[in-house]
């Protein structure tokens, strides 16, 4: 039985390979034929334009004759007339770009007693806009013709492919039986999944060492999608079962895939636990899978007739908001003739909702409706965690978890900002007193509190007799530090008095790093996210980082990266001399670092 199955599988594979090779050969013939046609067309166009030059020159000679101009006495007038017609009496000596291809031609034009020797640029140079336009039209027509040829024969090819995959004979004039279609869909989906799995294994092979060293976790999102077709399917098609089968098989690597048929006739699809960097790739892949599955029942559908709206979100997001955003994304996709998918991230609406809300977000802090997470910073050389950055997440009643960047701008007054930083510090102090770890915990204070003597007087009182104060570090932005060094003296002296330290955040230049030498309490520099993002593709960013590292070495300060998202960014930071980094590439913010959780 196994041998029979293997032989059948090999024969099917061979038939599919032959089918694909035939398609490649037909495409090659089409391209060769088009290139020959394009060559003949350009030769004919060149001959026509060459004749146009001779007609223009002859008309110029006739004009000189009718005006009774003398070639020597009236040379300047003749030269002006020639120039107005695109000719020259003498060969120009200016240097042209591509001069080897732009040698001036000369021709003799006669009319009765007048004989003029005129120089002119090659006709393909003079009429280059026309050449380019007509060639683009020809190329566009060829592409359009090829796409329509594919569309006309796609349904027949699809039926033939099913026959190849199932080993059954299906006439192009008959609809494929339902069980045959399902079998074909199964095979297609399984093969697609195998290919994807193989690609993932190959692409991740180089990451194994770094994964083991850092314990990398993916930053996962969920996708909710709404689908719309411009043409209805046959009434006897079970759309939900049909697309559920192909989508589940097509995304077999995901933990959960859901497909539901809506009363409007569209589909609602949920894909869970997708890595953050792959969101757009999964969106495009979903459109491709739906398109291929649709062709089995509607072979006349084109890609632009399938529109998908997508919203990516995380756990805790309000599903009503997710649905509304997805509907908006689908409406935008419908309006565009070119963009077949449109994605709106869930946090796209959070700032708008918060700005228009009458809520006092300080109440969430006062009522302990938040959690602390910790973003580890890894050392490249050893792979060890050097410190954690404390990050607060507010549990909003409808928007899910809100980061500090999302809700801090919506705080109504200064007292709310003070309450926030005091609350975070209290929770971190509890952590330091309960944990035996020697790791440093950093806190990014609001600029208002850095310049508040009242806050630092409270801080001094709060930190009296606190064990582990030396493990506490405060982050201040580069701009705030350099602009207000004198105003920060009290804050720095208070921090130093309890044994804590400071790091400079959002570093984007090297010019003033030498000014940090007198400040013994400063323990490191964190690069700006703008310098990190896509640094592997930007030479200017690489140069700036090298300069920062060199200047920091002179004052004996380590430099760290922030917001690292890809291995390419990580590798480039290493080359520039950065000694450590943090970001979603390594891990999401950790909740399990501490058992201190606000309820």
C-alpha positions as CSV (number, residue, x, y, z in Angstrom):
1,X,0.0,0.0,0.0
2,X,2.8,2.4,1.0
3,X,4.7,1.6,-2.2
4,X,1.6,2.2,-4.3
5,X,1.1,5.5,-2.6
6,X,4.7,6.5,-3.1
7,X,4.6,5.6,-6.8
8,X,1.3,7.6,-7.2
9,X,2.9,10.6,-5.4
10,X,6.0,10.5,-7.6
11,X,3.9,10.3,-10.7
12,X,1.7,13.2,-9.6
13,X,4.8,15.3,-8.7
14,X,6.3,14.5,-12.1
15,X,3.1,15.5,-13.9
16,X,2.9,18.8,-11.9
17,X,6.5,19.5,-12.8
18,X,5.9,18.9,-16.5
19,X,2.8,21.2,-16.3
20,X,4.8,24.0,-14.7
21,X,7.7,23.5,-17.2
22,X,5.2,23.8,-20.1
23,X,3.9,27.1,-18.6
24,X,7.5,28.4,-18.4
25,X,8.2,27.5,-22.0
26,X,5.0,29.3,-23.1
27,X,6.0,32.3,-21.2
28,X,9.5,32.3,-22.8
29,X,8.0,32.0,-26.3
30,X,5.7,34.9,-25.5
31,X,8.6,37.1,-24.3
32,X,10.7,36.3,-27.3
33,X,7.9,37.0,-29.7
34,X,7.2,40.3,-27.9
35,X,10.9,41.3,-28.1
36,X,10.9,40.7,-31.9
37,X,7.8,42.7,-32.3
38,X,9.2,45.5,-30.2
39,X,12.4,45.5,-32.3
40,X,10.5,45.7,-35.6
41,X,8.3,48.4,-34.2
42,X,11.3,50.5,-33.2
43,X,12.9,50.0,-36.6
44,X,9.8,51.2,-38.4
45,X,9.4,54.1,-36.0
46,X,13.0,55.1,-36.6
47,X,12.6,55.0,-40.4
48,X,9.5,57.2,-40.1
49,X,11.3,59.8,-38.0
50,X,14.3,59.7,-40.3
51,X,12.0,60.6,-43.2
52,X,10.5,63.4,-41.1
53,X,14.0,64.9,-40.7
54,X,14.5,64.9,-44.5
55,X,11.2,66.5,-45.1
56,X,11.9,69.3,-42.5
57,X,15.3,69.9,-44.1
58,X,13.9,70.1,-47.6
59,X,11.3,72.6,-46.4
60,X,14.0,74.7,-44.8
61,X,15.9,74.7,-48.2
62,X,12.8,75.8,-49.9
63,X,12.3,78.6,-47.4
64,X,15.8,79.8,-48.0
65,X,15.2,79.8,-51.7
66,X,11.9,81.7,-51.5
67,X,13.6,84.3,-49.2
68,X,16.5,84.7,-51.7
69,X,19.1,84.3,-49.0
70,X,22.7,84.0,-49.8
71,X,24.7,81.2,-48.1
72,X,27.6,83.6,-47.2
73,X,26.1,87.1,-46.9
74,X,23.0,85.9,-45.0
75,X,24.7,83.2,-43.0
76,X,23.4,84.4,-39.6
77,X,19.8,84.5,-40.9
78,X,20.1,81.0,-42.3
79,X,21.7,79.8,-39.1
80,X,18.7,81.2,-37.1
81,X,16.2,79.6,-39.4
82,X,18.1,76.3,-39.2
83,X,18.2,76.4,-35.4
84,X,14.4,77.0,-35.3
85,X,14.0,73.8,-37.3
86,X,16.4,71.8,-35.1
87,X,19.4,72.0,-37.4
88,X,22.9,73.6,-37.2
89,X,25.1,75.0,-40.0
90,X,28.2,73.8,-38.2
91,X,28.9,70.8,-36.0
92,X,28.7,71.7,-32.3
93,X,31.8,70.9,-30.2
94,X,30.1,70.8,-26.7
95,X,30.6,67.6,-24.8
96,X,27.4,65.5,-24.5
97,X,26.6,62.8,-22.1
98,X,26.9,59.5,-23.8
99,X,28.8,61.3,-26.5
100,X,29.8,58.1,-28.2
101,X,26.1,57.5,-29.0
102,X,25.2,61.1,-29.8
103,X,27.5,61.9,-32.8
104,X,25.8,64.6,-34.9
105,X,24.6,63.5,-38.3
106,X,25.0,65.7,-41.4
107,X,22.9,65.8,-44.5
108,X,22.7,67.9,-47.7
109,X,19.3,69.3,-48.5
110,X,18.5,70.8,-51.9
111,X,15.8,72.8,-53.5
112,X,16.4,74.1,-57.0
113,X,19.5,76.3,-56.8
114,X,19.8,76.0,-53.0
115,X,22.0,73.3,-51.4
116,X,22.4,73.3,-47.6
117,X,24.7,71.1,-45.5
118,X,23.0,70.9,-42.1
119,X,24.0,69.1,-38.9
120,X,21.4,67.6,-36.5
121,X,21.3,65.3,-33.5
122,X,20.3,61.7,-34.2
123,X,16.5,61.5,-34.6
124,X,16.2,59.1,-31.6
125,X,17.6,61.8,-29.4
126,X,15.4,64.6,-30.7
127,X,12.3,62.5,-30.5
128,X,13.3,60.6,-27.3
129,X,10.1,61.4,-25.4
130,X,8.1,59.9,-28.3
131,X,10.3,56.8,-28.4
132,X,9.9,56.3,-24.6
133,X,6.2,56.9,-24.6
134,X,5.4,54.5,-27.5
135,X,7.7,51.8,-26.0
136,X,6.0,52.1,-22.7
137,X,2.6,51.8,-24.4
138,X,3.9,48.6,-26.2
139,X,5.2,47.1,-23.0
140,X,2.0,48.0,-21.1
141,X,-0.1,46.4,-23.8
142,X,2.0,43.2,-23.7
143,X,1.6,42.9,-19.9
144,X,-2.1,43.6,-20.2
145,X,-2.5,41.0,-22.9
146,X,-0.5,38.4,-20.9
147,X,-2.7,39.0,-17.8
148,X,-5.9,38.6,-19.8
149,X,-4.5,35.4,-21.4
150,X,-3.8,34.1,-18.0
151,X,-7.3,35.0,-16.8
152,X,-9.0,33.3,-19.8
153,X,-7.1,30.1,-19.3
154,X,-6.9,30.1,-15.5
155,X,-10.1,28.2,-15.0
156,X,-9.1,25.5,-17.4
157,X,-5.6,25.3,-15.9
158,X,-7.2,25.1,-12.4
159,X,-9.4,22.1,-13.5
160,X,-6.3,20.5,-15.1
161,X,-4.3,21.0,-12.0
162,X,-7.0,19.3,-9.9
163,X,-7.0,16.4,-12.3
164,X,-3.2,16.1,-12.0
165,X,-3.4,16.2,-8.2
166,X,-6.2,13.7,-7.8
167,X,-5.4,11.5,-10.7
168,X,-9.0,11.9,-12.0
169,X,-10.1,13.2,-15.4
170,X,-12.2,16.3,-15.2
171,X,-13.6,17.9,-18.4
172,X,-13.1,21.7,-18.7
173,X,-16.8,22.0,-19.5
174,X,-17.8,20.3,-16.3
175,X,-17.6,21.5,-12.7
176,X,-15.2,19.6,-10.5
177,X,-17.0,17.3,-8.1
178,X,-17.0,18.6,-4.5
179,X,-14.9,15.8,-3.0
180,X,-12.3,16.2,-5.8
181,X,-12.1,19.9,-5.1
182,X,-11.7,19.3,-1.4
183,X,-9.0,16.7,-2.0
184,X,-7.2,19.1,-4.3
185,X,-7.5,21.9,-1.7
186,X,-6.0,19.6,0.9
187,X,-3.0,18.8,-1.2
188,X,-2.5,22.4,-2.2
189,X,-2.7,23.6,1.4
190,X,-0.4,20.8,2.8
191,X,2.2,21.5,0.1
192,X,2.1,25.2,0.8
193,X,2.5,24.6,4.5
194,X,5.4,22.3,3.9
195,X,7.2,24.8,1.7
196,X,6.6,27.6,4.2
197,X,7.9,25.4,7.1
198,X,11.0,24.5,5.1
199,X,11.7,28.2,4.4
200,X,11.2,29.1,8.0
201,X,13.7,26.4,9.1
202,X,16.3,27.6,6.6
203,X,15.8,31.3,7.5
204,X,16.0,30.5,11.3
205,X,19.1,28.3,11.1
206,X,21.4,31.3,11.5
207,X,19.4,32.5,14.5
208,X,19.8,29.4,16.6
209,X,22.9,30.5,18.5
210,X,21.4,33.9,19.3
211,X,18.1,32.4,20.3
212,X,19.8,30.0,22.7
213,X,21.9,32.8,24.1
214,X,19.2,35.4,24.7
215,X,16.1,33.2,25.1
216,X,14.4,35.1,22.3
217,X,10.6,35.3,22.3
218,X,8.5,36.6,19.5
219,X,6.3,39.7,19.9
220,X,2.9,38.2,18.9
221,X,-0.2,39.9,17.5
222,X,-3.6,38.6,16.4
223,X,-5.2,39.4,13.1
224,X,-8.9,39.9,12.5
225,X,-9.9,40.2,8.8
226,X,-13.1,40.9,6.9
227,X,-13.3,39.7,3.2
228,X,-15.4,41.0,0.4
229,X,-15.9,39.8,-3.2
230,X,-17.2,42.0,-6.0
231,X,-18.9,38.9,-7.6
232,X,-21.1,36.4,-5.8
233,X,-20.4,32.7,-5.6
234,X,-22.8,30.0,-6.8
235,X,-25.6,29.4,-4.3
236,X,-24.7,25.7,-3.9
237,X,-21.2,26.5,-2.6
238,X,-20.7,26.0,1.2
239,X,-18.4,29.0,1.5
240,X,-17.7,28.6,5.2
241,X,-16.6,25.0,5.0
242,X,-14.7,25.6,1.7
243,X,-12.6,28.5,3.0
244,X,-12.3,27.1,6.5
245,X,-10.6,24.1,5.1
246,X,-8.2,26.0,2.9
247,X,-7.3,28.7,5.5
248,X,-6.7,26.3,8.4
249,X,-4.5,24.2,6.1
250,X,-2.8,27.2,4.8
251,X,-1.9,28.6,8.3
252,X,-1.3,25.2,10.0
253,X,1.6,26.7,12.0
254,X,-0.6,29.1,13.9
255,X,-2.1,28.1,17.3
256,X,-5.7,29.1,16.3
257,X,-7.4,29.9,13.0
258,X,-11.1,30.8,12.9
259,X,-13.3,31.3,9.8
260,X,-17.0,32.4,10.0
261,X,-19.5,33.3,7.2
262,X,-21.3,36.6,7.8
263,X,-24.9,37.3,7.0
264,X,-23.7,39.8,4.4
265,X,-22.0,37.0,2.5
266,X,-18.4,38.0,3.5
267,X,-16.0,36.2,5.7
268,X,-14.6,37.0,9.1
269,X,-11.2,35.4,9.7
270,X,-9.1,35.4,12.9
271,X,-5.4,34.4,12.9
272,X,-3.8,34.3,16.4
273,X,-0.2,34.5,17.7
274,X,1.5,36.0,14.6
275,X,5.1,37.4,15.1
276,X,5.2,41.2,15.0
277,X,7.6,41.4,12.1
278,X,5.5,39.1,10.0
279,X,2.1,40.9,10.2
280,X,2.3,42.4,6.7
281,X,3.6,39.1,5.2
282,X,0.6,37.2,6.8
283,X,-1.8,39.8,5.5
284,X,-0.6,39.4,1.9
285,X,-0.4,35.6,2.3
286,X,-4.1,35.5,3.4
287,X,-5.1,37.4,0.3
288,X,-3.2,35.0,-1.9
289,X,-4.7,31.9,-0.3
290,X,-8.3,33.3,-0.5
291,X,-7.7,34.3,-4.2
292,X,-6.4,30.8,-5.1
293,X,-9.3,29.1,-3.3
294,X,-11.8,31.4,-5.0
295,X,-10.7,30.5,-8.4
296,X,-12.0,27.0,-8.0
297,X,-15.5,28.3,-8.1
298,X,-15.1,31.7,-9.8
299,X,-12.4,31.3,-12.4
300,X,-13.2,34.8,-13.7
301,X,-12.2,36.6,-10.5
302,X,-9.1,38.8,-10.5
303,X,-7.0,39.8,-7.5
304,X,-8.5,43.3,-7.4
305,X,-12.0,41.9,-7.0
306,X,-11.1,40.4,-3.6
307,X,-10.7,43.0,-0.9
308,X,-9.5,42.4,2.7
309,X,-9.6,44.7,5.7
310,X,-7.3,43.7,8.6
311,X,-6.8,44.9,12.2
312,X,-3.9,43.6,14.2
313,X,-4.3,43.7,18.0
314,X,-3.0,42.1,21.2
315,X,-4.7,40.3,24.1
316,X,-7.1,42.4,26.1
317,X,-8.2,44.6,23.2
318,X,-11.8,45.6,23.0
319,X,-13.3,43.4,20.3
320,X,-15.9,46.0,19.4
321,X,-13.2,48.5,18.6
322,X,-11.3,45.8,16.7
323,X,-14.4,45.0,14.6
324,X,-15.0,48.7,13.8
325,X,-11.4,49.3,12.8
326,X,-11.5,46.2,10.5
327,X,-14.6,47.5,8.8
328,X,-12.9,50.9,8.3
329,X,-9.9,49.1,6.8
330,X,-12.1,47.1,4.4
331,X,-13.9,50.3,3.3
332,X,-10.5,51.8,2.5
333,X,-9.5,48.7,0.5
334,X,-12.7,48.8,-1.5
335,X,-12.1,52.4,-2.4
336,X,-8.6,51.7,-3.8
337,X,-8.3,50.2,-7.3
338,X,-4.7,49.1,-6.6
339,X,-4.5,48.3,-2.8
340,X,-6.4,45.0,-2.3
341,X,-5.6,44.7,1.4
342,X,-5.6,47.5,4.0
343,X,-4.4,47.0,7.6
344,X,-5.1,49.3,10.6
345,X,-3.3,48.6,13.9
346,X,-5.4,48.6,17.0
347,X,-3.4,51.3,18.7
348,X,-4.1,53.6,15.7
349,X,-7.3,54.6,17.4
350,X,-6.2,54.7,21.1
351,X,-4.8,58.2,21.0
352,X,-8.0,59.5,19.4
353,X,-10.2,57.7,21.9
354,X,-8.2,58.9,24.9
355,X,-8.0,62.5,23.6
356,X,-11.8,62.7,23.1
357,X,-12.5,60.9,26.4
358,X,-13.6,62.7,29.6
359,X,-11.9,60.1,31.7
360,X,-9.3,61.0,34.3
361,X,-6.6,58.5,33.7
362,X,-5.0,59.3,37.0
363,X,-7.8,57.4,38.6
364,X,-6.4,54.2,37.0
365,X,-3.2,54.9,38.9
366,X,-4.8,55.8,42.1
367,X,-7.1,52.7,42.0
368,X,-4.1,50.4,41.2
369,X,-5.4,49.4,37.8
370,X,-2.0,48.9,36.2
371,X,0.8,46.4,36.0
372,X,4.6,46.6,35.9
373,X,6.6,44.8,33.2
374,X,10.3,44.7,32.8
375,X,12.3,45.0,29.6
376,X,15.7,43.2,30.0
377,X,18.9,44.7,28.5
378,X,21.3,42.0,27.2
379,X,25.1,42.1,27.0
380,X,26.3,41.0,23.6
381,X,29.6,39.3,24.8
382,X,28.1,37.1,27.5
383,X,24.4,37.0,26.6
384,X,23.7,37.9,30.3
385,X,20.9,40.3,31.4
386,X,22.6,43.5,32.7
387,X,19.5,45.3,33.9
388,X,15.7,45.7,33.5
389,X,13.8,48.8,32.5
390,X,10.5,49.2,34.5
391,X,7.5,49.7,32.2
392,X,4.0,50.5,33.4
393,X,0.9,49.3,31.6
394,X,-2.5,50.7,32.5
395,X,-5.5,48.3,32.2
396,X,-8.0,50.5,30.4
397,X,-11.7,49.4,30.5
398,X,-12.1,49.4,26.7
399,X,-8.7,49.8,25.0
400,X,-6.9,47.0,26.8
401,X,-3.3,47.5,28.0
402,X,-2.0,51.1,27.4
403,X,1.7,51.8,27.4
404,X,3.2,54.9,29.1
405,X,3.6,56.7,25.7
406,X,-0.1,56.3,25.1
407,X,-1.6,57.5,28.3
408,X,1.0,59.9,29.8
409,X,0.2,62.6,27.2
410,X,-3.5,62.4,28.3
411,X,-2.8,63.1,32.0
412,X,-4.7,66.3,32.9
413,X,-2.4,67.9,35.4
414,X,1.1,67.9,37.1
415,X,-0.2,66.2,40.2
416,X,-1.2,63.2,38.1
417,X,2.4,63.0,36.6
418,X,3.9,63.1,40.1
419,X,1.5,60.4,41.3
420,X,2.5,58.2,38.4
421,X,6.2,58.4,39.0
422,X,5.8,58.0,42.8
423,X,3.6,54.9,42.3
424,X,6.1,53.3,39.9
425,X,9.0,54.0,42.3
426,X,7.1,52.5,45.2
427,X,6.5,49.3,43.3
428,X,10.1,49.0,42.1
429,X,11.3,49.5,45.7
430,X,9.1,46.7,46.8
431,X,10.7,44.6,44.1
432,X,14.2,45.5,45.1
433,X,13.5,44.7,48.8
434,X,11.9,41.3,47.9
435,X,14.3,40.1,45.2
436,X,17.8,38.8,45.8
437,X,18.9,39.5,42.2
438,X,21.9,41.8,41.7
439,X,20.4,43.2,38.5
440,X,19.8,47.0,38.2
441,X,16.2,48.2,37.6
442,X,15.9,51.5,35.6
443,X,13.0,53.9,35.7
444,X,12.4,56.5,33.0
445,X,11.1,59.6,35.0
446,X,8.9,62.3,33.4
447,X,10.8,65.5,32.7
448,X,8.5,67.4,35.0
449,X,9.7,65.4,38.0
450,X,13.4,65.7,37.1
451,X,13.1,69.5,37.7
452,X,10.8,69.2,40.8
453,X,12.6,69.8,44.1
454,X,9.5,68.6,45.9
455,X,9.7,65.2,44.2
456,X,13.4,64.8,45.1
457,X,12.8,65.7,48.7
458,X,10.1,63.1,48.8
459,X,12.5,60.7,47.1
460,X,15.2,61.3,49.7
461,X,12.7,60.5,52.5
462,X,11.3,57.5,50.7
463,X,14.7,55.9,50.1
464,X,15.9,56.2,53.7
465,X,16.9,52.8,55.0
466,X,15.9,51.1,51.7
467,X,18.1,48.1,51.0
468,X,19.1,47.7,47.4
469,X,19.0,51.5,46.5
470,X,22.3,50.9,44.6
471,X,20.3,48.7,42.2
472,X,18.1,51.6,41.2
473,X,18.8,53.7,38.1
474,X,17.0,56.7,36.6
475,X,16.9,57.6,32.9
476,X,16.8,61.2,31.6
477,X,16.8,62.2,27.9
478,X,19.9,63.7,26.3
479,X,18.0,66.9,25.4
480,X,16.8,67.6,29.0
481,X,20.2,66.9,30.5
482,X,22.3,69.1,28.3
483,X,19.8,72.0,28.3
484,X,19.2,72.1,32.1
485,X,22.3,70.8,33.7
486,X,22.3,73.4,36.5
487,X,18.6,72.7,37.4
488,X,19.4,69.0,37.8
489,X,22.1,69.5,40.5
490,X,19.6,68.8,43.3
491,X,18.2,65.7,41.6
492,X,21.7,64.3,40.9
493,X,23.0,65.0,44.4
494,X,19.9,63.3,46.0
495,X,20.3,60.3,43.7
496,X,24.0,60.1,44.6
497,X,23.3,60.4,48.4
498,X,21.2,57.2,48.4
499,X,23.6,55.3,46.2
500,X,21.5,55.1,43.0
501,X,22.7,56.0,39.5
502,X,21.6,57.7,36.2
503,X,21.7,56.8,32.5
504,X,21.3,59.2,29.6
505,X,18.5,58.1,27.2
506,X,17.6,59.0,23.6
507,X,21.3,59.8,22.7
508,X,21.5,61.0,19.1
509,X,24.8,62.9,18.8
510,X,28.4,62.7,20.1
511,X,29.2,66.4,20.4
512,X,28.6,66.9,24.1
513,X,29.4,63.5,25.5
514,X,32.7,64.8,26.9
515,X,30.6,67.0,29.3
516,X,29.6,63.8,31.1
517,X,33.0,63.1,32.5
518,X,32.6,65.0,35.8
519,X,29.3,63.2,36.6
520,X,30.4,60.0,38.3
521,X,26.8,59.0,38.9
522,X,26.1,58.5,35.2
523,X,26.6,54.8,34.3
524,X,25.7,54.5,30.6
525,X,24.1,55.8,27.4
526,X,21.1,54.5,25.6
527,X,20.9,55.3,21.9
528,X,17.8,57.0,20.3
529,X,15.4,54.6,18.6
530,X,15.7,56.7,15.4
531,X,19.4,55.7,15.2
532,X,18.5,52.0,15.8
533,X,15.6,51.5,13.4
534,X,16.9,50.2,10.0
535,X,20.5,51.0,11.0
536,X,21.6,48.1,8.8
537,X,20.3,50.0,5.8
538,X,21.5,53.5,6.6
539,X,25.2,54.5,6.4
540,X,24.6,57.8,8.1
541,X,23.1,56.2,11.2
542,X,26.0,53.8,11.3
543,X,28.5,56.7,11.2
544,X,26.7,58.6,14.0
545,X,26.6,55.5,16.3
546,X,30.3,54.9,15.7
547,X,31.0,58.5,16.7
548,X,28.9,58.1,19.9
549,X,30.7,54.9,20.9
550,X,34.1,56.5,20.3
551,X,33.2,59.6,22.4
552,X,31.7,57.4,25.1
553,X,34.8,55.3,25.4
554,X,36.9,58.4,26.2
555,X,34.8,59.0,29.3
556,X,34.5,55.3,30.1
557,X,30.7,54.9,29.5
558,X,29.0,51.9,27.9
559,X,26.6,52.4,25.0
560,X,23.4,50.4,24.7
561,X,20.8,50.0,21.9
562,X,17.1,50.4,22.5
563,X,14.2,49.1,20.4
564,X,16.1,46.4,18.5
565,X,13.6,44.5,16.3
566,X,15.7,42.5,13.8
567,X,18.8,40.4,13.7
568,X,20.2,42.7,11.0
569,X,19.9,45.7,13.4
570,X,21.5,43.6,16.2
571,X,24.5,42.6,14.0
572,X,25.1,46.1,12.8
573,X,25.1,47.5,16.4
574,X,27.7,44.9,17.3
575,X,29.9,46.1,14.4
576,X,29.7,49.7,15.6
577,X,30.9,48.8,19.1
578,X,27.7,48.9,21.1
579,X,28.0,46.4,24.0
580,X,24.3,45.6,24.7
581,X,20.7,46.2,23.7
582,X,17.1,45.7,24.5
583,X,14.0,45.4,22.4
584,X,11.3,43.1,21.0
585,X,13.9,41.1,19.0
586,X,15.1,39.6,22.3
587,X,11.9,39.4,24.3
588,X,8.6,41.1,25.1
589,X,8.5,43.0,28.4
590,X,8.6,40.3,31.2
591,X,5.9,40.0,33.8
592,X,7.5,37.0,35.5
593,X,10.6,38.9,36.6
594,X,8.8,39.8,39.8
595,X,5.8,38.6,41.8
596,X,5.0,42.2,42.8
597,X,1.8,42.8,40.7
598,X,-0.7,45.5,41.4
599,X,-4.3,44.1,41.6
